[in-house]
Amino acid sequence: MSQTAPTLDQISFLDPAIQSDPYPAYRTLRDEAPVFQMPETGFYMVTRYNDVRDVLRDTETFSNDIRVIGSFQGEGGNIQQEMLKERGWEHVQTLQRADPPHHGRYRKLLNQVFTGPRVAQLAPRIQELVNELVDSFIDKGECEFVSEFALPLPGIIIAEQIGLDPKEILTFKKWADAMLATAQRPLTQEEVAEVTETELEAQHYLAKVFEDRRKNPRDDIMSGLVTAEIEGEEPYSMHELQNLMHQLITGGYETTTSALSHGMWLLVQNPKLVEELRSDLSLVDKFVEESLRYKSPVQGLFRQTTRDAKVGDVTIPANSVVIVRYAAANRDESNFDDPDTLDIHRDKLGTHVAFGAGVHRCIGAVLAREELQSAYRVLVSRLGNIELASPMPDHPIEPSIFLFALKKLHIKFDKLA
């Protein structure tokens, strides 16, 4: 993939080539159009570090209560909502899609789940699972890393935490893909109907689990959601429960899977770094932070302006869709020296915005870090001479306007332990 920066008129974030290697385009935008209106969609993309942080913290002007599908899918969005309304539960705004103070109603309970102490209790289980997954392929001397490791690790952990059967992770992956599909790229009306059928399948499965947890609560997130009692608040409705699970399932699988996959690809490309980490496992934490900055798994998320808003020299009209581009901010020269170089010893490692910022900062960040750190400590200790087993495709990233998921990563290695 070329590192030549495209001109403004060459930039389309619906182009698979740019989606697979967006960083040269981000350089052009930060330099020439730091608030860039996408000609294909009309969305405004914010790319400079300070602007991104300002937007993320101003929830009054830049609302999370947004239905991107209405802007992205046109009539397809209406088709989906009608199908959900008639046969399941239409989308309502919860957690990541809600603004303060309404947002706090959802965050309050989940903050009790994704805490440092609770994640610390999970650490032995995470390490056990990491080793089990490595055991399953290490004797072969090769694996398809995405499907054999990066997907099942966070998939099984989040399934266990929300009280679902971890043996069904491929089913949950299918559901997650369908739930995210309409926000990733324009679809035909037939494609919208197809992914909505899959989401309806997930909704009816989850509805049965919710009812079971009401009658037979367990020590899991789903039980906590259906039995939650918040003073002065009504219990969560089925619509709210469905949409909370929508976010937990999609977030639990997609983003950590992507982070793991890109981290391994970076290790393949930097064998000296693998040796450095193997010789001092305490550096793994720094590698995790730098890899999140360097290859942000969520390239950016959406906001909607509640009023005319000035960002830099650009006035964004009220009711506009804004893409807050985390990945572009994480390569901004104004905050990171030599940002296009992978450097685990750089200053300001912890200032990246891969998990967002402000009240909507990723609720699963502590868990994701634990999974990433546990994974790389084991991987660099047990696998040696890690190389690509087959070439990467020209466009290695799954088509998406906001995610950054690798399609495949075939690796080969020597067995160390």
C-alpha positions as MATLAB code, in Angstrom:
seq = 'MSQTAPTLDQISFLDPAIQSDPYPAYRTLRDEAPVFQMPETGFYMVTRYNDVRDVLRDTETFSNDIRVIGSFQGEGGNIQQEMLKERGWEHVQTLQRADPPHHGRYRKLLNQVFTGPRVAQLAPRIQELVNELVDSFIDKGECEFVSEFALPLPGIIIAEQIGLDPKEILTFKKWADAMLATAQRPLTQEEVAEVTETELEAQHYLAKVFEDRRKNPRDDIMSGLVTAEIEGEEPYSMHELQNLMHQLITGGYETTTSALSHGMWLLVQNPKLVEELRSDLSLVDKFVEESLRYKSPVQGLFRQTTRDAKVGDVTIPANSVVIVRYAAANRDESNFDDPDTLDIHRDKLGTHVAFGAGVHRCIGAVLAREELQSAYRVLVSRLGNIELASPMPDHPIEPSIFLFALKKLHIKFDKLA';
ca = [
       0.000    0.000    0.000;
       1.336    3.386   -0.994;
       2.205    5.982    1.577;
       1.786    8.835   -0.947;
      -0.726   11.324    0.418;
      -3.702   11.757   -1.924;
      -5.042   15.137   -2.969;
      -8.372   16.300   -1.540;
     -10.279   15.429   -4.706;
      -8.887   11.878   -4.575;
     -10.187   11.156   -1.070;
     -13.234    8.961   -0.653;
     -13.733    7.087    2.588;
     -16.069    4.730    0.748;
     -13.103    3.599   -1.400;
     -11.790    0.189   -0.177;
      -8.215    1.281   -0.934;
      -8.484    4.297    1.376;
     -10.396    2.312    4.004;
      -7.511   -0.187    4.066;
      -4.832    2.523    4.304;
      -6.459    5.772    5.483;
      -3.434    7.378    7.102;
      -2.057    9.243    4.048;
      -5.550   10.664    3.503;
      -5.692   11.759    7.132;
      -2.428   13.672    6.646;
      -3.934   15.541    3.727;
      -7.072   16.359    5.687;
      -5.252   17.574    8.810;
      -3.106   19.840    6.631;
      -5.697   21.128    4.166;
      -9.229   20.373    5.376;
      -9.249   19.406    9.056;
     -13.058   19.560    8.977;
     -13.865   17.711    5.763;
     -17.342   17.296    4.324;
     -17.608   13.900    2.643;
     -19.074   14.518   -0.827;
     -20.771   11.089   -0.917;
     -22.702   11.466    2.338;
     -22.520   15.086    3.475;
     -21.004   13.934    6.791;
     -18.387   16.213    8.369;
     -15.133   14.493    9.366;
     -13.048   16.048   12.171;
      -9.396   14.958   12.050;
      -7.173   17.127   14.302;
      -6.385   15.955   17.817;
      -7.499   19.024   19.764;
     -10.669   19.400   17.690;
     -11.557   15.745   18.232;
     -11.190   16.057   21.995;
     -13.226   19.265   22.060;
     -16.057   17.678   20.082;
     -16.097   14.553   22.257;
     -16.416   16.634   25.424;
     -19.149   18.973   24.173;
     -22.182   16.690   24.424;
     -24.610   19.612   24.309;
     -23.506   20.676   20.830;
     -22.415   17.297   19.455;
     -25.123   14.840   20.389;
     -24.817   11.056   20.572;
     -28.564   10.754   20.086;
     -28.144   10.101   16.401;
     -29.637    7.644   13.951;
     -26.929    7.456   11.303;
     -28.844    4.883    9.310;
     -31.392    7.538    8.397;
     -28.636    9.537    6.722;
     -26.704    6.565    5.372;
     -29.331    4.137    4.091;
     -32.171    6.379    2.945;
     -35.334    4.337    2.399;
     -33.451    1.268    3.599;
     -33.415    2.765    7.085;
     -37.201    3.006    7.066;
     -37.451   -0.597    5.889;
     -35.309   -1.784    8.790;
     -37.226    0.127   11.437;
     -40.549   -1.117   10.070;
     -39.341   -4.719   10.126;
     -38.098   -4.352   13.686;
     -41.283   -2.594   14.794;
     -43.542   -5.262   13.285;
     -41.608   -8.358   14.317;
     -39.198   -7.364   17.063;
     -38.063   -4.211   18.828;
     -37.128   -1.049   16.944;
     -33.993    0.828   17.900;
     -34.082    3.213   20.830;
     -31.248    5.386   22.076;
     -29.305    3.933   25.014;
     -25.798    4.167   26.516;
     -23.417    5.147   23.673;
     -26.350    6.588   21.717;
     -27.768    8.713   24.541;
     -26.782   12.115   25.931;
     -26.421   13.205   29.567;
     -28.317   13.052   31.837;
     -30.270   10.236   30.134;
     -26.970    8.502   29.344;
     -26.174    8.159   33.065;
     -29.117    5.817   33.591;
     -27.392    3.166   31.492;
     -23.824    3.926   32.454;
     -24.540    3.630   36.176;
     -25.143   -0.109   36.175;
     -22.489   -1.029   33.636;
     -19.882    1.020   35.499;
     -20.344   -1.465   38.342;
     -19.463   -4.323   35.997;
     -16.500   -3.080   33.967;
     -14.352   -1.971   36.912;
     -10.648   -2.437   37.551;
     -11.188   -4.842   40.478;
     -13.693   -6.975   38.567;
     -11.423   -7.157   35.528;
      -8.524   -8.081   37.816;
     -10.611  -11.007   39.020;
     -11.068  -12.026   35.393;
      -7.332  -11.931   34.620;
      -6.643  -15.599   35.470;
      -9.540  -16.725   33.255;
      -8.331  -14.514   30.410;
      -4.784  -15.908   30.643;
      -6.139  -19.461   30.822;
      -8.182  -18.894   27.666;
      -5.238  -17.272   25.853;
      -3.138  -20.378   26.505;
      -5.984  -22.716   25.510;
      -6.339  -20.944   22.177;
      -2.588  -21.016   21.531;
      -2.538  -24.724   22.473;
      -5.153  -25.374   19.792;
      -2.843  -24.323   16.935;
       0.745  -24.135   18.184;
       1.731  -27.642   17.080;
       0.659  -26.857   13.498;
       3.220  -24.072   13.291;
       0.681  -21.774   11.659;
      -2.831  -20.372   12.067;
      -5.337  -17.941   10.638;
      -4.943  -15.528   13.512;
      -8.232  -13.622   13.192;
     -10.569  -16.623   13.294;
      -8.440  -18.872   15.513;
      -7.390  -16.340   18.145;
      -8.441  -12.699   17.772;
     -12.150  -13.457   17.408;
     -12.621  -16.238   19.993;
     -10.657  -14.576   22.814;
     -12.865  -11.482   23.324;
     -15.878  -13.384   21.988;
     -15.741  -16.081   24.649;
     -14.939  -13.605   27.433;
     -17.825  -11.263   26.611;
     -20.168  -14.232   26.122;
     -19.278  -15.513   29.573;
     -19.693  -12.057   31.093;
     -23.108  -11.397   29.583;
     -24.295  -14.893   30.344;
     -24.455  -16.346   26.838;
     -23.149  -19.700   25.654;
     -19.496  -19.188   24.612;
     -19.792  -22.174   22.251;
     -22.053  -20.012   20.096;
     -19.522  -17.264   19.337;
     -19.794  -17.707   15.570;
     -23.538  -17.161   15.839;
     -22.950  -14.071   17.947;
     -20.363  -12.874   15.403;
     -22.993  -13.213   12.664;
     -25.394  -11.195   14.820;
     -22.771   -8.528   15.538;
     -21.958   -8.159   11.836;
     -25.650   -7.742   11.026;
     -26.201   -5.232   13.824;
     -23.310   -3.094   12.551;
     -23.915   -3.490    8.828;
     -26.206   -0.519    8.213;
     -23.756    1.931    9.833;
     -20.706    0.711    7.907;
     -21.537    1.320    4.238;
     -24.505    2.025    1.957;
     -26.545   -1.154    1.397;
     -29.183   -2.115   -1.127;
     -32.708   -2.457    0.233;
     -32.378   -6.226   -0.182;
     -29.178   -6.217    1.884;
     -30.865   -4.110    4.583;
     -33.728   -6.620    4.754;
     -31.263   -9.530    4.978;
     -29.241   -8.107    7.874;
     -32.457   -7.073    9.638;
     -33.682  -10.675    9.488;
     -30.481  -11.705   11.247;
     -30.930   -8.985   13.868;
     -34.497  -10.158   14.481;
     -33.127  -13.663   15.068;
     -30.782  -12.210   17.690;
     -33.531  -10.128   19.306;
     -35.862  -13.074   19.829;
     -33.048  -15.220   21.206;
     -32.073  -12.460   23.638;
     -35.693  -11.845   24.666;
     -35.929  -15.468   25.827;
     -32.694  -15.094   27.782;
     -33.944  -11.889   29.423;
     -37.105  -13.635   30.578;
     -35.091  -16.565   31.910;
     -32.805  -14.221   33.869;
     -35.809  -12.474   35.423;
     -36.996  -15.817   36.767;
     -33.574  -17.364   37.400;
     -30.979  -14.607   37.908;
     -27.287  -15.462   37.732;
     -24.055  -13.635   38.439;
     -23.802  -12.090   34.978;
     -24.435   -8.811   33.190;
     -27.721   -9.895   31.635;
     -29.172  -10.709   35.056;
     -27.956   -7.359   36.333;
     -29.656   -5.548   33.481;
     -33.056   -7.195   33.837;
     -33.117   -6.996   37.649;
     -31.586   -3.524   37.945;
     -33.298   -1.179   40.357;
     -32.282    2.444   40.041;
     -33.901    4.825   42.481;
     -36.463    7.039   40.798;
     -36.191    5.162   37.489;
     -38.381    2.616   35.754;
     -36.813   -0.811   35.088;
     -35.236   -1.177   31.678;
     -37.825   -1.885   28.978;
     -37.381   -4.676   26.441;
     -36.494   -2.041   23.839;
     -33.752   -0.701   26.117;
     -32.473   -4.174   27.002;
     -32.269   -5.138   23.335;
     -30.275   -2.050   22.454;
     -27.947   -2.320   25.436;
     -27.123   -5.869   24.377;
     -26.742   -4.690   20.784;
     -23.912   -2.433   21.942;
     -22.305   -4.926   24.331;
     -22.241   -7.710   21.748;
     -20.916   -5.583   18.898;
     -18.397   -3.763   21.078;
     -17.264   -6.927   22.821;
     -16.426   -8.711   19.602;
     -15.477   -6.307   16.894;
     -13.163   -3.760   18.458;
     -10.950   -6.034   20.556;
     -10.751   -8.558   17.719;
      -9.517   -5.782   15.462;
      -7.007   -4.511   18.029;
      -5.592   -8.016   18.547;
      -5.331   -8.636   14.798;
      -3.573   -5.362   14.043;
      -1.251   -5.821   17.001;
      -0.149   -9.205   15.680;
       0.331   -7.771   12.189;
       2.565   -5.072   13.690;
       4.602   -7.753   15.469;
       4.990   -9.677   12.201;
       6.331   -6.512   10.593;
       8.667   -5.706   13.516;
      10.599   -8.844   14.582;
      13.071   -6.816   16.644;
      10.165   -5.483   18.671;
       9.011   -9.058   19.341;
      12.464   -9.858   20.723;
      12.390   -6.732   22.878;
       8.991   -7.618   24.330;
      10.001  -11.238   24.913;
      13.082  -10.130   26.827;
      11.062   -7.705   28.979;
       7.362   -8.546   29.234;
       6.729   -5.383   31.243;
       6.982   -3.513   27.918;
       3.854   -5.247   26.623;
       1.663   -2.614   28.290;
       3.441    0.090   26.300;
       3.063   -1.907   23.102;
      -0.669   -2.172   23.710;
      -1.032    1.598   24.048;
       1.136    2.344   21.033;
      -0.607   -0.222   18.843;
      -3.999    1.276   19.780;
      -2.710    4.708   18.784;
      -1.013    3.485   15.626;
      -3.822    1.245   14.309;
      -6.958    2.463   16.059;
      -9.606   -0.317   15.867;
     -12.426    2.228   15.773;
     -11.458    4.800   13.171;
     -14.159    7.182   14.382;
     -17.710    7.449   15.679;
     -20.680    9.640   14.870;
     -22.215   12.714   16.444;
     -24.981   15.094   15.351;
     -24.928   18.852   15.831;
     -27.761   20.311   17.894;
     -26.965   23.831   16.663;
     -24.528   25.559   14.323;
     -21.054   24.650   15.581;
     -17.694   26.143   14.720;
     -14.773   23.696   14.620;
     -11.531   25.376   13.648;
     -12.405   27.710   10.779;
     -15.444   25.719    9.652;
     -19.046   26.237   10.738;
     -20.960   22.952   10.759;
     -24.709   23.547   10.390;
     -27.221   22.308   12.961;
     -28.503   18.748   12.456;
     -25.369   17.691   10.584;
     -23.740   14.269   11.007;
     -20.163   14.534   12.286;
     -17.582   11.730   12.231;
     -15.104   12.251   15.065;
     -12.043   10.566   13.582;
     -10.048    8.984   16.432;
      -7.504    7.382   14.095;
      -6.650   10.679   12.420;
      -6.248   12.399   15.795;
      -3.927    9.607   16.925;
      -1.512   10.440   14.083;
      -1.623   14.220   14.605;
       1.878   15.752   14.629;
       0.702   18.444   17.025;
       0.410   15.866   19.810;
       2.642   12.956   18.767;
       6.227   13.341   17.547;
       6.906   11.359   14.365;
       3.371    9.906   14.531;
       3.735    7.525   11.571;
       6.487    5.602   13.367;
       5.623    2.771   15.763;
       7.504    3.624   18.977;
       6.610    1.992   22.281;
       8.995    4.333   24.106;
       7.414    7.571   22.902;
       6.196   10.285   25.241;
       2.446   10.781   25.711;
       1.645    7.099   25.154;
      -1.496    7.378   27.227;
      -2.912   10.423   25.474;
      -4.326    8.598   22.444;
      -8.087    8.691   21.894;
      -8.561    5.122   20.640;
     -11.181    4.627   23.373;
     -12.731    8.051   22.855;
     -12.857   10.720   25.557;
     -15.319   12.374   27.887;
     -18.487   10.803   29.290;
     -18.773    8.412   26.347;
     -15.288    6.990   26.716;
     -15.421    3.249   25.978;
     -16.918    1.454   28.970;
     -14.991   -1.724   28.149;
     -11.536   -0.109   27.951;
     -10.250   -1.747   31.158;
     -11.357   -5.190   29.992;
      -9.960   -4.668   26.482;
      -6.559   -3.657   27.863;
      -6.441   -6.748   30.078;
      -7.274   -9.007   27.128;
      -4.676   -7.352   24.899;
      -1.935   -7.398   27.524;
      -2.570  -11.031   28.483;
      -2.643  -12.065   24.835;
       0.629  -10.445   23.786;
       2.527  -11.612   26.868;
       1.648  -15.197   26.007;
       2.021  -14.854   22.233;
       5.545  -13.383   22.275;
       6.598  -15.946   24.899;
       5.276  -19.000   23.076;
       5.672  -18.123   19.381;
       9.016  -17.426   17.700;
      10.020  -16.210   14.230;
       6.476  -15.043   13.488;
       5.957  -14.408    9.767;
       3.151  -14.125    7.256;
       2.167  -17.563    5.952;
       0.489  -16.014    2.907;
       0.526  -12.496    1.447;
      -1.952   -9.941    2.678;
      -4.619   -8.949    0.121;
      -4.393   -5.579   -1.621;
      -7.330   -4.370    0.487;
      -6.929   -6.230    3.800;
      -9.612   -4.301    5.707;
     -13.296   -5.239    5.775;
     -15.292   -2.446    4.081;
     -16.450    0.034    6.718;
     -16.699    3.754    7.195;
     -15.805    3.572   10.883;
     -14.293    0.179   11.828;
     -10.870   -1.206   10.881;
     -11.217   -4.995   10.928;
      -8.663   -7.220    9.212;
     -10.184   -9.809    6.896;
      -7.523  -12.484    7.445;
      -4.043  -12.844    8.932;
      -2.335  -16.148    8.110;
       0.845  -16.492   10.178;
       3.510  -19.154   10.668;
       5.902  -19.481   13.583;
       8.233  -21.672   15.615;
       6.970  -23.260   18.800;
       8.854  -21.908   21.805;
       6.771  -23.185   24.731;
];
